[in-house]
């Protein structure tokens, strides 16, 4: 029998009211027959399958410097030089405006300008982008996330506030969800760097992933795990990597622990050293992937000695890392760091140049004679 609510249009097709009532009748029958639960599960599965997939980067992601001129203003013309350098050293991902990029020293507008410049030059050099949007104000983080979603990024990373800090894993998950929800079609990574944020809990990043599920965060993709020195550290990274058959992505944020992370099955690495010696760390990973652990270990030691060379060269409060480029011929001058990082002194600059040249004049390691691009023309 024809339902009493059935109406047709002039073209013979069901009217809007007919279609609406038909759907309502169907839902009512689902409730009456007890078949609503399978229906809801089907909808849930569809929603989960629509969640954006983690990146699963297999290689290096450079936490890029933000270039400044001598007055401390943005020097965006240098971004193209940075991108060309990364390409030449075999790095094809950039993590924009993270800790290395002095994110919280920048205004929101400056952060947007930097990302827009990377968006402009990246395609020419085959570079994909991840934008960091963490801010002390959650509203600012949401605004930066929306902007990033419109400017060519593959994923978004978020670092929690460090003054009004989340007091529990659940609070952390809820705060992250408030940012992730404004970019539902993008994978969002938690940027775990407790040495800077003082945000760390005993249940670790595995606990955060589970809390993200509990609060219904659909686009939680994984963790940029820089807090490998902070309990539960490497153990937690391994547990998260294997949780739920590898549902979430773990990216290591410590170059000096590359072999340890590779041994856990972690293949994505975000680091500041890749600004300068990405070629060295690319070779380290390649040696590990070939099964040549001796060469991989030697290269990790060589990479660590590079880090030690600049760390031991400058006084407290100076950014020796960024100044590597500024003292080495052939690199990309990216200018000074902003306060509260203090300007490099003449003595520290001389020490930095001396120690880096000494590093370049080593013989490299067995299986990889010194051929870092930064050392081209610098060897005695």
C-alpha positions as CSV (number, residue, x, y, z in Angstrom):
1,X,0.0,0.0,0.0
2,X,1.1,3.5,-0.7
3,X,2.2,5.3,2.5
4,X,0.0,8.3,3.5
5,X,3.0,10.6,3.4
6,X,3.9,9.7,-0.2
7,X,3.9,12.6,-2.6
8,X,5.4,12.9,-6.1
9,X,6.7,15.9,-8.0
10,X,5.5,16.9,-11.4
11,X,8.4,14.9,-13.0
12,X,7.2,11.7,-11.2
13,X,10.1,11.6,-8.7
14,X,9.5,11.4,-4.9
15,X,9.2,14.8,-3.2
16,X,11.5,16.0,-0.5
17,X,9.0,15.3,2.2
18,X,8.5,11.8,0.9
19,X,12.3,11.1,0.9
20,X,12.6,12.5,4.4
21,X,9.6,10.5,5.8
22,X,10.9,7.3,4.1
23,X,14.3,7.7,5.8
24,X,12.6,8.3,9.2
25,X,10.4,5.2,8.7
26,X,13.5,3.1,7.9
27,X,15.2,4.3,11.1
28,X,12.1,3.5,13.1
29,X,12.0,0.0,11.7
30,X,15.7,-0.5,12.6
31,X,14.9,0.4,16.2
32,X,11.8,-1.8,16.3
33,X,13.6,-4.9,14.9
34,X,16.7,-4.5,17.1
35,X,18.9,-4.0,14.1
36,X,20.1,-0.4,15.0
37,X,23.3,-1.6,16.6
38,X,24.8,-3.2,13.5
39,X,23.7,-0.1,11.6
40,X,25.5,2.2,14.1
41,X,28.6,0.0,14.0
42,X,28.6,0.3,10.2
43,X,28.5,4.1,10.5
44,X,31.3,4.1,13.0
45,X,33.5,1.9,10.8
46,X,32.9,4.3,7.9
47,X,33.9,7.2,10.1
48,X,37.1,5.5,11.2
49,X,38.0,4.5,7.7
50,X,37.6,8.1,6.7
51,X,40.2,9.3,9.2
52,X,43.4,10.7,7.6
53,X,46.2,8.1,7.5
54,X,49.6,8.8,9.2
55,X,52.4,9.9,6.9
56,X,54.7,6.8,7.5
57,X,57.7,8.8,6.3
58,X,60.7,6.5,5.7
59,X,63.6,8.9,6.0
60,X,64.7,12.3,7.2
61,X,62.6,15.4,8.0
62,X,64.5,18.5,8.7
63,X,63.4,20.8,11.5
64,X,64.3,23.9,9.5
65,X,65.8,27.1,10.8
66,X,63.9,30.3,10.5
67,X,66.1,32.8,8.7
68,X,66.6,36.3,10.1
69,X,68.5,39.3,8.9
70,X,71.0,41.2,11.1
71,X,68.1,43.2,12.6
72,X,66.3,40.0,13.6
73,X,63.6,40.4,11.0
74,X,62.5,37.5,8.8
75,X,64.7,37.0,5.8
76,X,62.4,34.9,3.6
77,X,64.7,35.1,0.6
78,X,66.9,32.6,2.3
79,X,64.2,29.9,2.3
80,X,64.8,29.0,-1.3
81,X,68.5,28.5,-0.5
82,X,67.6,26.3,2.4
83,X,65.3,24.2,0.2
84,X,68.0,23.8,-2.4
85,X,70.5,22.7,0.2
86,X,68.1,20.1,1.6
87,X,67.5,18.7,-1.8
88,X,71.3,18.5,-2.5
89,X,71.8,16.6,0.7
90,X,69.0,14.1,0.0
91,X,66.4,15.5,2.4
92,X,62.8,15.9,1.1
93,X,60.8,16.8,4.1
94,X,60.7,20.1,6.1
95,X,59.2,20.6,9.6
96,X,58.4,24.3,9.6
97,X,58.4,26.5,12.7
98,X,59.3,23.9,15.3
99,X,61.7,24.4,18.2
100,X,64.7,24.7,15.8
101,X,62.6,27.2,13.8
102,X,62.2,29.3,17.0
103,X,58.4,29.0,16.8
104,X,57.4,30.6,20.0
105,X,59.8,33.5,19.3
106,X,57.7,34.4,16.2
107,X,54.4,36.2,16.0
108,X,51.5,34.3,14.5
109,X,51.7,36.4,11.4
110,X,55.4,35.6,11.0
111,X,54.8,31.9,11.4
112,X,52.2,32.1,8.6
113,X,54.6,34.1,6.4
114,X,57.4,31.5,6.9
115,X,55.1,28.6,6.0
116,X,53.7,30.4,2.9
117,X,57.3,30.9,1.7
118,X,58.1,27.3,2.2
119,X,54.9,26.4,0.3
120,X,56.0,28.6,-2.6
121,X,59.5,27.1,-3.0
122,X,59.1,23.5,-1.8
123,X,57.7,22.0,-5.1
124,X,60.7,23.1,-7.1
125,X,63.0,21.1,-4.8
126,X,60.7,18.1,-4.2
127,X,60.1,18.9,-0.5
128,X,57.0,18.1,1.4
129,X,55.9,20.1,4.5
130,X,54.8,19.5,8.0
131,X,53.7,22.6,10.0
132,X,54.1,23.0,13.7
133,X,51.2,25.0,15.2
134,X,51.7,24.7,18.9
135,X,51.2,27.9,20.8
136,X,50.5,29.1,24.4
137,X,47.0,30.1,23.3
138,X,44.9,27.2,22.0
139,X,42.9,29.7,19.9
140,X,46.2,30.8,18.2
141,X,47.1,27.1,17.6
142,X,43.7,26.6,16.0
143,X,44.2,29.6,13.8
144,X,47.6,28.4,12.8
145,X,46.3,24.9,12.0
146,X,43.5,26.3,9.8
147,X,46.1,28.4,8.0
148,X,48.5,25.4,7.6
149,X,45.7,23.3,6.1
150,X,45.3,25.9,3.3
151,X,49.0,26.2,2.5
152,X,50.3,22.9,1.2
153,X,51.2,20.8,4.2
154,X,50.9,17.1,4.4
155,X,50.4,17.0,8.2
156,X,50.2,19.2,11.3
157,X,52.2,18.9,14.5
158,X,51.2,20.4,17.9
159,X,53.2,21.1,21.0
160,X,51.2,21.8,24.2
161,X,51.2,25.0,26.2
162,X,54.0,25.2,28.6
163,X,52.8,27.9,31.1
164,X,49.2,26.8,31.6
165,X,50.2,23.2,31.2
166,X,47.7,20.3,30.9
167,X,47.7,18.6,34.3
168,X,46.9,15.0,33.1
169,X,47.0,12.8,30.1
170,X,43.2,13.3,29.6
171,X,43.6,17.1,29.8
172,X,46.4,16.8,27.2
173,X,44.2,14.7,24.9
174,X,41.3,17.1,25.2
175,X,43.5,20.1,24.5
176,X,45.0,18.5,21.5
177,X,41.6,17.4,20.2
178,X,40.4,21.0,20.3
179,X,43.2,21.9,17.8
180,X,42.9,18.7,15.7
181,X,39.2,19.1,15.3
182,X,39.6,22.3,13.2
183,X,41.6,20.3,10.6
184,X,39.7,17.0,10.4
185,X,41.1,16.0,7.1
186,X,44.8,16.2,8.1
187,X,46.8,13.8,10.2
188,X,47.9,15.6,13.5
189,X,51.0,14.6,15.4
190,X,51.7,15.3,19.0
191,X,55.1,17.0,19.4
192,X,56.6,15.5,22.6
193,X,59.4,17.6,23.8
194,X,59.2,17.6,27.7
195,X,62.6,19.2,28.0
196,X,61.0,22.4,26.8
197,X,57.3,22.0,27.8
198,X,57.6,20.1,31.1
199,X,54.6,18.1,29.9
200,X,55.2,14.4,30.6
201,X,53.2,11.8,32.4
202,X,54.1,8.3,33.6
203,X,51.7,6.6,31.1
204,X,53.7,8.2,28.3
205,X,52.8,8.6,24.7
206,X,51.0,5.2,24.6
207,X,48.7,6.7,27.3
208,X,48.2,9.7,25.1
209,X,47.2,7.6,22.2
210,X,44.7,5.7,24.3
211,X,43.3,8.9,25.7
212,X,43.0,10.3,22.2
213,X,40.8,7.3,21.4
214,X,38.8,7.8,24.5
215,X,38.0,11.4,23.7
216,X,37.2,10.6,20.1
217,X,40.0,12.3,18.3
218,X,39.7,10.9,14.8
219,X,42.9,12.4,13.2
220,X,45.5,11.6,15.9
221,X,48.3,10.3,13.7
222,X,51.1,9.6,16.2
223,X,54.0,11.3,17.9
224,X,57.1,13.3,17.0
225,X,59.0,11.7,19.9
226,X,61.8,14.1,21.0
227,X,61.5,13.1,24.7
228,X,63.4,9.9,24.3
229,X,65.6,10.9,27.3
230,X,62.6,11.4,29.6
231,X,60.9,8.4,31.3
232,X,59.3,6.3,29.8
233,X,61.3,7.3,26.7
234,X,62.5,4.7,24.3
235,X,60.5,1.9,25.9
236,X,57.3,4.0,25.5
237,X,58.2,4.8,21.9
238,X,58.5,1.1,21.1
239,X,55.2,0.3,22.9
240,X,53.4,3.0,20.9
241,X,55.0,1.9,17.6
242,X,53.6,-1.6,18.2
243,X,50.2,-0.6,19.7
244,X,47.1,-1.9,17.9
245,X,49.2,-3.5,15.1
246,X,51.1,-0.3,14.4
247,X,48.0,2.0,14.2
248,X,50.0,5.1,15.0
249,X,53.2,6.6,13.6
250,X,56.2,7.3,15.7
251,X,58.9,9.7,14.4
252,X,62.1,10.0,16.3
253,X,63.3,13.5,17.3
254,X,66.8,12.5,18.4
255,X,69.4,12.1,15.7
256,X,71.9,10.6,18.2
257,X,69.5,7.7,18.8
258,X,68.8,6.7,15.2
259,X,70.1,3.2,15.5
260,X,68.2,2.5,18.6
261,X,65.0,3.7,17.0
262,X,65.6,1.9,13.7
263,X,66.0,-1.3,15.7
264,X,62.5,-0.8,17.1
265,X,61.1,-0.4,13.5
266,X,60.9,3.4,13.6
267,X,61.8,4.8,10.2
268,X,60.9,8.5,10.3
269,X,63.3,11.0,11.9
270,X,62.8,14.7,12.6
271,X,66.0,16.6,13.4
272,X,67.8,19.9,13.4
273,X,71.1,18.3,12.4
274,X,69.6,17.5,9.0
275,X,69.8,21.2,8.2
276,X,73.6,20.7,7.8
277,X,74.5,17.0,7.6
278,X,71.5,15.3,6.2
279,X,73.7,13.5,3.8
280,X,75.6,11.8,6.7
281,X,72.4,10.7,8.5
282,X,70.9,9.5,5.2
283,X,73.9,7.3,4.8
284,X,73.6,6.0,8.4
285,X,70.0,4.9,7.7
286,X,71.0,3.4,4.4
287,X,73.7,1.4,6.1
288,X,71.3,0.1,8.7
289,X,68.8,-0.8,6.0
290,X,71.5,-2.8,4.2
291,X,72.3,-4.6,7.4
292,X,75.8,-3.1,7.7
293,X,75.6,-2.3,11.4
294,X,79.3,-1.6,11.7
295,X,79.1,1.3,9.3
296,X,75.8,2.5,10.8
297,X,77.4,2.6,14.3
298,X,80.4,4.4,13.0
299,X,78.3,7.0,11.3
300,X,76.2,7.5,14.4
301,X,79.4,8.2,16.3
302,X,80.5,10.6,13.6
303,X,77.1,12.4,13.8
304,X,77.4,12.6,17.5
305,X,80.9,14.1,17.3
306,X,79.5,16.7,14.9
307,X,76.9,17.6,17.5
308,X,79.6,17.7,20.2
309,X,81.7,20.0,18.0
310,X,79.2,22.8,18.0
311,X,77.8,22.2,21.5
312,X,81.3,22.6,23.0
313,X,82.1,25.7,21.0
314,X,79.7,28.3,22.4
315,X,78.8,29.9,25.7
316,X,75.6,29.1,27.5
317,X,72.6,30.7,26.0
318,X,74.1,30.9,22.5
319,X,72.6,28.9,19.6
320,X,75.6,27.0,18.3
321,X,73.4,24.8,16.1
322,X,72.1,27.6,14.0
323,X,75.5,29.3,13.8
324,X,77.1,26.3,12.1
325,X,75.7,27.5,8.8
326,X,76.8,31.0,9.5
327,X,80.5,30.1,10.0
328,X,81.0,27.4,7.4
329,X,81.7,28.5,3.8
330,X,79.4,27.0,1.3
331,X,76.5,26.7,3.8
332,X,73.3,28.8,3.9
333,X,73.6,31.8,6.1
334,X,70.4,31.9,8.2
335,X,71.2,34.8,10.4
336,X,71.2,35.1,14.2
337,X,68.8,33.6,16.7
338,X,66.3,35.8,18.5
339,X,66.4,36.6,22.1
340,X,66.4,35.1,24.7
341,X,69.2,33.3,22.7
342,X,72.1,35.6,23.1
343,X,74.2,36.8,20.1
344,X,77.2,34.6,19.4
345,X,80.5,36.2,20.7
346,X,83.6,36.6,18.6
347,X,85.4,34.1,20.8
348,X,82.6,31.5,20.4
349,X,82.4,32.1,16.7
350,X,86.1,31.4,16.4
351,X,85.9,28.3,18.5
352,X,82.9,27.1,16.5
353,X,84.7,27.5,13.2
354,X,87.9,25.8,14.5
355,X,86.0,22.8,15.9
356,X,83.9,22.3,12.8
357,X,87.0,22.5,10.6
358,X,88.7,19.9,12.8
359,X,85.6,17.7,12.4
360,X,85.7,18.1,8.7
361,X,89.4,17.2,8.6
362,X,88.8,13.8,10.2
363,X,89.0,10.8,7.9
364,X,85.3,10.0,8.3
365,X,84.7,6.4,9.2
366,X,85.3,3.0,7.7
367,X,82.9,2.7,4.8
368,X,82.2,6.4,4.5
369,X,85.3,8.7,4.1
370,X,84.4,12.3,5.1
371,X,82.2,13.6,2.3
372,X,79.6,15.7,4.1
373,X,78.6,18.6,1.8
374,X,79.2,21.1,4.5
375,X,82.9,20.2,4.5
376,X,83.3,20.9,0.7
377,X,86.2,23.3,0.4
378,X,86.7,23.4,4.1
379,X,89.3,20.6,4.5
380,X,93.0,21.4,4.8
